[in-house]
Amino acid sequence: MDRNQGGHLLRVLGVAFGIAVVIGGMVGQGILRTPGLVAQGAPHPTVIIALWAAAGLFALIDSMSTVELATSIRKTGGPYIFVRTAFGRLAGLGIGITDWLANVGTIGFVAVVFGEYLHRLGIGTSVPIAALGVGLIALIGFIQWFGTRVAGRSQEIGSAIKAVLFCILIGALFLAPRGEPVLAGPLATTPSLSLMGVIVAVRAIFGTYAGWNGAAYFCEEVRNPTRDIVRATFVGIALVTSLYVVVNIAFLSVMTPAEMAESNLVAADAATKVFGASANTFVTAVSLISLVTITNVIVMIFPRVVFAIARDAGIPGLNRVAANGTPRLALLVTVGAGALLATVGVYDILLAFSSSLLVLMGVAVNLAAIVLRRKEPDLERPWKMPLFPLPALLALVVNASLLVAFIIGDPATVLKGFALMAALTVAAYLLIR
């Protein structure tokens, strides 16, 4: 039952917005740093490229469960609403809280990195980094306050600018005069692989691909969810996968895996190697744009998760939507939490186990897609995953395997994260039942 008494979400977004959300949510500062971590774990050019391409293919397969659920249920909230529909309120609440907290932690982290990069450019050096981060969060919240149309257009513009800047960077690396590309070198000179190293590399890549489900959070706001969410998700994943593969080939054309492994910011070091110290300013500017767009995506998405939970539970205030389509109180809660984390710095606690929690959410969504086919066989499904249930089962096996691998890699951190989310879920369930 819809117990929202204060307006409704506006169906004013199109497929261009959906693609912008997918690109904006996936392509962030991570692709500029993560290649170094991947090279540490898998110091072999061919393996590096294969892992990035395989991760994109897996994202495409994994997304089939989400797309089928989003086009069938067509309610806002993303994984929360999918899991609640399939398994009930407690399970849905657990996924919703996990989703929201992990991404609020990301807001705090990204905001602090934004402040660090401004200082690197010599901007606002007299202002504390945390204050600059809070300023970014407040600015994004201010934009979102003016409604769905304004927020959506801001994301489309930001993602377009980011895509152009990445294309310039890639083109510059490929076209700059230099010696023989590293990829053409003998493979025998590369170190041997290890299972733990590959796990480290996969975990880093997995986090960089996170965000491909962004369009599925806006089922009540996309004009034609049965068509636009399908197109936005699949096209967005394909574009980002192509970008990630090509940008890594560009890095490897000027740096060896060993050089990448020693770098904290591969993009800057690769560009500096070709163009000199001035390239660092350009890469930092690209990073800043990426940080702004990914913050904009998160601040737009996750008030809607709070709203969806509050609407189901009948929580006054949080279940209200302004006339312009923004759930304003939920927005203030999300922005306030992100700003607080940026100020006190405890976002690193959430980030430490965010990858394992995201994989757990993937397992839950894959299971939800399978269970709802059995539980509600007559539910209208405008888009059905091909060869059901094979894509969902394959994604389930891979997500479950990744979860096990992450637990093996850092059992204490992962188990602490699960315990925290379980305690918060039970507490919230008892408070709003």
N, C-alpha and C positions, 0 to 999 in steps of 0.2 A: 504493500500500500504506500502511495506517495503521500508523506506527511509534511511535505514542504509547503509552507504558507506564505512565502515571500518572493514570488516571481519564479521564473524558470530559465533554464539555460537556452540560449538562442541558437537556432540551426542556421548559422551564417557562414560556416567555414567550408572550403572546397578542397579539391585534391592537391592543389598547389601548396596550401597550408599543411596538409598532411605530410607531403614530401619534405617540406621545410622543417617540420617537427622531427621527423626521422633523422634527417641530416644534422639538424641542430643538436639533437639529443645524443647522437653517436659521435660526431666529429668534434672533438674538443682538444684540450691541451694534451690528452692522453696519447694521441697518435704522434705528437712531437717528442714525447719522452719514452713511451713504451717500447719502440724499436730497440732501444738500448738494453732493456730488461730481457726482451726476447732473444737478442743476440748473446746475452750471458748464458741463457738456458739452452739455446740451440745455435751454436756458433758455426753455422753452415749456410751459405747463401740459398741453396736450393731448398733446404728444410725451412728456412725463415719464410720464404715466399709461399711454400706449400702450406705452412701453418696458417698464414694470413688468409689464403684463398679458401682453405678448408673451413676455417672459422666462419667465413662469409656464407659458404654453402650450408653449413650447419644452422646459421641464423635464419636462412631462408626456409629450411625444413622445419625448424623449431617454430617459426612464425605461423606456420599453417594452423596450429592449434589455436593460437591467439586470434587469427583472422576469422576462422570459422566461428569461434565463440563471440567475437565482437559483432559480426554481421548477423548473428542469430539472436543474441540477447539485446543488443542495441541500447545499452544503458551506460551512463558514465561511471568511471571508477576503475577501469582496467582490470588487472588480476583480482582485485578485491571482489568485484561483482561476479566475475567468472567462477571463482572458487566458492563464493557464498551460494550461488545458484546451484552448484553441483553438490556441495558438501555441507551446507548449512552456515548459520550465522557465526559460530565460534571459529570455524576454519577460515571463513572469509575475513573475519575481524583480525585474525592472526596475520594473514597475508597483507591486509590493508595497512596495519600498523607497521609491519616489517618494511613494506614498500615506502611508506611515508618517512619513517625514521632514517632509513638508509639514504634517501635522497635529500632529506634535510641536512644530514651530515655532509653530503656532497656540496650543498649550497655553502655551508661554512668553509669547507676546504677550498672550493673554487674562489670564493671571495678573498680569502687570505692570499692565494696565489696571484690573484688579480692585483692586490696591493703590492706584492713583491715585484711584479713585472713593471708596474708604474714606477717604482723606485729604481728599477734597472734602467729605465729610460730617462731617469732624472726628473720625473714628474712627482710633485707632492712629497718630496723627500723629508720635509719638516713635519709631515702628518704621519702618525703611526699607521703601520700596515693594516692593523685590524680596523682602524677607523675608515681607511680607504675601502676595505672590503665591505663594511657595513654601509658605506655610501653607495656602493654598487647595488647591494641588495635593496636598499631603499629606493634607488632610481628605478630598478626593474619593477618593484612593487607599485611604484607611482604610475608607471606605464600600464601595468595590468589593471589598475583601479579604473581606468577609463573604458573598460569593456572588452568584449570578445573580439570585435572587429579590429580595434586598435592593437590589441595584443597579437592577434593573428597576423596582421600586416607587418608588425615589427619583427616577427619571427621570419616571415618570408623575406624581408629585406636583409636581415642579419645573416640568414643562411646563404642567400645569394652572394653577398659580399665575401663571406668566408670561403665559398666554393671558388670564386674568382681568385682570391689570394692564394689558395692552395694550388690552383692551376698555374699561377705565375711562378710559385716556388718550384713546382715540379718541372715546368718548362725551362726555368733557369738552370736547374741542376743538370738536365739532359743536354742542353744546348751549349753550356759553357765549354770553352776549349780546355782540354786536359789530356792526360795520357790514356793508356789502355784501361777500359772499365774493369773494376774489380771482379765483376761477375764472370769475366772471361778468363780469370786466373785459374790455376790448377786446383781441383777440389781436394787433392791429396794433402794440401797444406793446412786444411782446417782441422781443428781438434775433434775428437770423437764425441758422440752424443751420450747422454745418460738419461735414464728414466726420470730422475728427479729434476734434471735440467729442463726436460721437455714439459714436465708438470708446471714448473715455474713460468716457462714461456707461454703455455696455454692459459694459465691463470691471468697473466698480464694481457694477453690478447682478448680473452673473454671480457675483461673489464672494459676494454676499449670498444668492443662491439655493443656493450650495453646501451640501451636506449632505442633499439630498433622497433619496439612496441609502442612508441610514442603516440601514433595516430589512434590507437585503440582506446585511449583514455577519453576521446572526444566523440563517442558514439551518438550522443544527443545533440551535438553541435555541428557535425558535418552534414552538409545538405543532403547527400545521398550516401549514407553509411554502407549500404549493401554493395556499392560500387567503389566509392572513393577510398574507403579504408583498405580495401584489397589493393587498389592501384598504388596508393601512397606507401603502404608497407613494403610491397614487393619491389617497386621501383626504387624506393629509398634504400633498401638493403643492397640492391644490385649496384646502385651508384656509389654507395659508401665502400662496398667491397672492392669495386674497381679502383676507387681512390686509394684505399689502403694498400692494395697490391702494387699499384704504380708508384706510390710515394716510397714504398720500401725498395722497389727496384731502383728508384732514383737515388736513394741513400746509398745503396750497395754499389752504385756505379761510381761513387766518389770515396767511399769508405769501406774498409774491410770489416768483417764481423767483429774482429778483435777491437778495432777502433770504436765501433758502435757500442760494444759491451762496456767500454770505459767511459762512455759519454752519458751525462745526465740530461742532455737536451740534444738529441741526435740532429734534429733539423737545423739548429743553430750551428753546430759544429760542421755539418756537411756544407752548409752555405758558406761558412767562414773559410773552409778549406778551398773553396772555389773562388770566392769573391773578396775575401779579406774581412777585416774586422767590421766593416760597415754593414755586412749582411746580418749581423746579430741584431741590429735595430729593426730590420724588416721582419725577421722571424719573431722577435718579441712582439711586434705589432700584430702579426698574425695570431700569436698566442692570445693577446688581449681580446681580439675580436672573437676568437673561439670561446674564450671564457665568458664573454658577455652573452653570446647566443645560447650557450648551454645553460647558463643561469636563467636566462629568459624562459627556456623550455621548462626547466624544473619548477620555476615559480609559477608558471602557467598551469602545469599539469597537477601538482600535488595539493593545491587547495581543492581541486575537484575530487580527489580521493577523500579528503576530510569531509567535504560536502556530501559525498555519496554515503559515507558511513553515518553521518549525522542525519541525513534524510531517512535512512532505514530505521534509525534508532529514535527519531523524533526529537533530536536535541535542538532546543530553541536557539536561534541566532545562527548557529553553524549550518542550519538547514535552509538558510535564506539566500536568495540570489537577487542582485540589484537589477534594475530595469535594463541595464546595458549588458547583462549576461554574466557578470562577475560575481562569484560567491565571496563577497567582500570580507566578512568576518573570518572565513576559512583562509582567505588570502593573508589577512593580518596575522593569524596564528602561524602560518607557514613562514612568512617573511620574518616575523619576530623570533621564531625558533632558529632559523638560519642565521640571523644577525647575532643572536646570543651565542651560538656555537662558534661563529667567527671571532667573537670577542674573547670568550674564555678558552678557546682552543681545544675543547674536548671532542671535536669532530673526528679526530684521529681514532678514537675508540670505536666509533661507528664504521669508519672506513676500513678498520682492521679486519672486520668480518663481513663487509658488505658483499664481496664476491660470492662467498658461500651462501649468504642469504638470497642473493639474486638467483643462484642455481636452484636453491630450494623452491623459490617461487616458480621457476621454470618447470620443475617436477610437478608442482601442484596444478599448474595450468595444463600441462600435457595430460595429467590424470583427469582433470575436469572435462577436457574435450572428449576423452574416451567414455567417461561415466555418463555424460549427458546424452551421448548417442544411445546408450542403453536406457537411461532414466527417462528421457523425453524424446522418444523416437519420432514423434509427430511435430516437434518444434520446427518452425520454418527455418530453413538453412539456405539462404540465397547463395552462399558460397560454401562448398564442401571440399575438404581436403581430398586430393586424389589418392586412390589406393588405400583408403582408410581400412584399418588403423595403423598402417605401416609408418607413415611420417610421425604420428604421435608416439608410437612405440619406440621408434628409432631415437627421437628427441628425448624421450623419457629415459632410455638406457644411457644415452650420452650425458644428459644432465645428472642422472644418478651417479654415473661413473666419475664425473667431474666433482660432484659433492664428496664422494669417498676420497678422491685424490686430494682435495683441499683439506679434508679432515686429517689425512695422513701427513700432509705437509705442515700443518700447524694445528694440532688437535686442541690445545688449550684455548687458543683464541676462538676457534670455530664453536666449540662447545659453550664457551662463555656467551658468545653471541646468541646461540640458540636458547640458552637458559634465560637470558635477558628478554628476548622476544616472547618466550612462553610466559614469563611472569607478567610482562606488560599486557599481553593478550588476555590472560585470566583476570587481571585486575580491571581492565576496561570492560570485559564482558560482564563482570559482576556489578560494575557501576552503572551500566546503561541498559541492563536487561529489563 
